[in-house]
């Protein structure tokens, strides 16, 4: 796909081309590292709601197949976006697997003798459920034992509803609550709302963002 560059100011063009000349020579090592351990994925990482509405779809970023950055994008940012465009289930090491590119964040599955533990839960239940299904398609129907949140950003806990755990009684539900206390839930937007189809965005990964036009 050829991206238009006519909108780039002449000084922007000069700056981006200067930046390109100053980049280290491409040796392919980072791309080889990003592909290491790849097991499988789903076409275009496409995920939809039950009503068919799109939640996530990397087909919108097909322009990243073009290796050379357009004059409106810093070449280092373009390269990073191309690395982020790789998606699927990857084996990190023995018993540790990671699903990448199905959300703005990654989800990690840690296998134990009795099942699997999910580390972080992505942004919404549809992407989390798709990630779990992809893992199980290649690693079997191991029971999900627990979900660990690394921190409280929404892209690390928002999808927990898509990771069903075995039913068990919550002891906290039996405890009296102080008068006036309310349960609090944080709203979470589907990552697609951040703009995988938005004009001009070149990456929807949490580690990079940019606009080529």
Long-range contacts (C-beta under 8 A, 24 or more apart in sequence): 1-62, 1-63, 1-65, 1-66, 2-66, 3-63, 3-66, 3-70, 3-72, 3-212, 3-213, 4-70, 4-213, 5-70, 5-71, 5-72, 7-72, 7-213, 8-70, 8-71, 8-72, 12-71, 12-72, 13-71, 16-69, 16-71, 16-72, 16-73, 16-74, 16-75, 17-71, 19-74, 19-75, 19-76, 20-69, 20-75, 23-75, 23-76, 23-79, 26-79, 30-79, 30-83, 31-82, 31-83, 31-86, 34-83, 34-86, 35-86, 36-90, 37-90, 37-91, 37-92, 38-86, 38-88, 38-89, 38-90, 39-88, 39-89, 39-90, 39-91, 39-97, 39-138, 40-88, 40-89, 40-134, 40-137, 40-138, 41-87, 41-88, 41-89, 41-101, 41-134, 42-88, 42-102, 42-130, 42-134, 45-87, 45-88, 45-101, 45-102, 47-102, 47-126, 47-127, 47-130, 48-126, 49-126, 49-190, 54-192, 54-196, 54-197, 55-124, 55-126, 55-127, 55-190, 55-191, 55-192, 56-102, 56-103, 56-126, 56-127, 56-130, 56-190, 56-191, 56-192, 56-196, 57-192, 57-196, 57-197, 58-85, 58-87, 58-101, 58-196, 60-196, 60-197, 61-85, 61-196, 61-202, 61-203, 61-204, 63-202, 63-212, 64-202, 64-203, 69-212, 70-212, 70-213, 72-211, 72-212, 72-213, 73-202, 73-210, 73-211, 73-212, 74-210, 77-202, 77-203, 77-208, 77-210, 78-202, 78-210, 78-212, 80-203, 80-207, 80-208, 81-202, 81-203, 81-205, 81-208, 81-210, 84-203, 84-205, 84-207, 84-208, 85-203, 88-134, 89-134, 89-135, 89-138, 97-135, 97-139, 99-131, 99-134, 99-135, 101-205, 102-127, 102-130, 102-131, 102-134, 103-127, 103-128, 103-131, 103-155, 103-159, 103-191, 104-155, 104-191, 104-194, 104-204, 104-205, 104-206, 105-155, 105-156, 105-206, 107-131, 107-159, 109-135, 109-139, 111-139, 111-142, 112-145, 114-143, 114-145, 115-142, 115-143, 115-144, 115-145, 116-142, 116-143, 116-144, 116-145, 117-144, 117-145, 117-146, 117-147, 117-148, 118-144, 118-146, 118-147, 118-148, 118-163, 119-147, 119-148, 119-150, 120-147, 120-148, 120-149, 120-150, 120-156, 120-157, 121-147, 121-149, 121-156, 121-157, 121-158, 121-159, 121-160, 121-162, 121-163, 122-155, 122-156, 122-158, 122-159, 122-162, 122-191, 123-154, 123-155, 123-158, 123-159, 123-188, 123-189, 123-190, 123-191, 124-158, 124-159, 124-162, 124-188, 124-189, 124-190, 124-191, 125-159, 125-160, 125-161, 125-162, 126-159, 126-162, 126-190, 127-159, 127-162, 127-190, 127-191, 128-159, 128-160, 128-161, 128-162, 128-163, 129-159, 129-162, 129-163, 130-162, 132-162, 132-163, 154-186, 154-188, 154-189, 155-191, 155-206, 157-186, 158-186, 158-188, 159-188
